[in-house]
Amino acid sequence: MAPNPERRGRPRTKSFSGQRELTIICQPGPGRSMTAARLLDFSDYGMGVEVESPLEEGSLVEIVGDFQRAGGRQPLGVQLTLRRVLEANDLSEVSPG
């Protein structure tokens, strides 16, 4: 039996076409910083995003913007914890904090 590379407990859904960029607000130190993010995939327990600026694993971030779902756009404004950061593509995985 071939090993399954998917380690997540819940399957992810790819982002829908028409998904707009999201904004990630970080407060790693004394100042507040913002960066644009592209939603790659999501589940009930997290999401994968691609960013231009590196993010620090374990950081508490706020993600704001519109979340494109099958039924239309839904406002998104949630605080999440960065669980894993992959430097090769600046791909960050976030989960509710």
Kinemage of the C-alpha trace (Angstrom):
@kinemage 1
@onewidth
@group {chain A} dominant
@subgroup {mainchain}
@vectorlist {calphas} color= white
{ca met a 1} P 0.000 0.000 0.000
{ca ala a 2} L 1.474 3.359 -1.031
{ca pro a 3} L 1.872 5.937 1.752
{ca asn a 4} L -0.532 8.865 1.680
{ca pro a 5} L 1.399 12.177 1.618
{ca glu a 6} L -1.631 13.993 3.060
{ca arg a 7} L -1.073 14.242 6.827
{ca arg a 8} L -4.044 16.444 7.665
{ca gly a 9} L -6.916 14.938 9.598
{ca arg a 10} L -9.459 16.896 7.558
{ca pro a 11} L -9.424 17.162 3.739
{ca arg a 12} L -8.786 20.581 2.225
{ca thr a 13} L -10.759 22.327 -0.525
{ca lys a 14} L -8.964 24.393 -3.165
{ca ser a 15} L -9.879 28.078 -3.254
{ca phe a 16} L -12.694 29.038 -5.616
{ca ser a 17} L -12.090 31.041 -8.778
{ca gly a 18} L -12.645 34.722 -8.177
{ca gln a 19} L -11.025 34.580 -4.720
{ca arg a 20} L -9.599 38.008 -3.928
{ca glu a 21} L -6.363 38.551 -2.017
{ca leu a 22} L -6.634 38.486 1.752
{ca thr a 23} L -4.720 40.722 4.162
{ca ile a 24} L -2.674 39.273 7.011
{ca ile a 25} L -2.060 41.613 9.948
{ca cys a 26} L 0.894 40.630 12.150
{ca gln a 27} L 2.138 42.096 15.379
{ca pro a 28} L 5.473 40.307 15.924
{ca gly a 29} L 7.051 43.182 17.854
{ca pro a 30} L 6.432 46.821 18.653
{ca gly a 31} L 4.873 47.640 15.266
{ca arg a 32} L 1.963 46.301 13.307
{ca ser a 33} L 2.657 44.971 9.812
{ca met a 34} L 0.364 43.923 6.983
{ca thr a 35} L 0.975 41.676 3.987
{ca ala a 36} L -1.165 40.424 1.114
{ca ala a 37} L -1.983 36.711 0.971
{ca arg a 38} L -3.381 34.420 -1.700
{ca leu a 39} L -5.706 31.700 -0.403
{ca leu a 40} L -4.617 28.290 -1.723
{ca asp a 41} L -6.869 25.883 0.176
{ca phe a 42} L -9.014 25.640 3.309
{ca ser a 43} L -10.869 23.320 5.653
{ca asp a 44} L -12.959 23.764 8.803
{ca tyr a 45} L -9.713 23.739 10.802
{ca gly a 46} L -7.282 25.873 8.833
{ca met a 47} L -6.144 27.302 5.531
{ca gly a 48} L -3.100 27.429 3.317
{ca val a 49} L -1.997 30.844 2.097
{ca glu a 50} L 0.856 32.131 -0.052
{ca val a 51} L 2.542 35.377 0.999
{ca glu a 52} L 5.341 37.571 -0.329
{ca ser a 53} L 6.843 38.441 3.076
{ca pro a 54} L 8.111 35.723 5.424
{ca leu a 55} L 5.944 34.996 8.461
{ca glu a 56} L 7.093 33.689 11.828
{ca glu a 57} L 5.831 30.261 12.942
{ca gly a 58} L 3.710 30.460 16.096
{ca ser a 59} L 2.699 34.086 15.465
{ca leu a 60} L -0.837 35.203 16.144
{ca val a 61} L -2.181 36.911 13.024
{ca glu a 62} L -5.473 38.393 11.892
{ca ile a 63} L -6.731 37.588 8.401
{ca val a 64} L -9.228 39.978 6.817
{ca gly a 65} L -10.916 40.165 3.444
{ca asp a 66} L -13.669 38.388 1.548
{ca phe a 67} L -13.771 34.594 1.509
{ca gln a 68} L -15.189 33.190 -1.738
{ca arg a 69} L -17.512 30.236 -1.050
{ca ala a 70} L -19.877 28.256 -3.248
{ca gly a 71} L -22.778 30.500 -2.138
{ca gly a 72} L -20.945 33.795 -2.690
{ca arg a 73} L -18.577 36.075 -0.815
{ca gln a 74} L -18.434 36.054 2.959
{ca pro a 75} L -16.549 38.634 5.063
{ca leu a 76} L -13.581 37.131 6.882
{ca gly a 77} L -11.983 38.597 9.995
{ca val a 78} L -10.411 35.931 12.172
{ca gln a 79} L -7.427 35.587 14.474
{ca leu a 80} L -5.308 32.532 13.772
{ca thr a 81} L -1.991 31.004 14.836
{ca leu a 82} L 0.637 30.165 12.226
{ca arg a 83} L 1.192 26.424 12.643
{ca arg a 84} L 3.715 25.767 9.923
{ca val a 85} L 5.716 27.952 7.554
{ca leu a 86} L 7.339 26.475 4.450
{ca glu a 87} L 10.068 28.819 3.205
{ca ala a 88} L 10.430 27.426 -0.325
{ca asn a 89} L 7.176 29.046 -1.503
{ca asp a 90} L 6.445 31.197 1.564
{ca leu a 91} L 3.443 28.941 2.090
{ca ser a 92} L 1.957 29.348 5.554
{ca glu a 93} L -0.557 27.111 7.238
{ca val a 94} L -2.800 28.762 9.793
{ca ser a 95} L -5.234 27.360 12.308
{ca pro a 96} L -7.702 28.920 14.751
{ca gly a 97} L -5.867 30.306 17.774
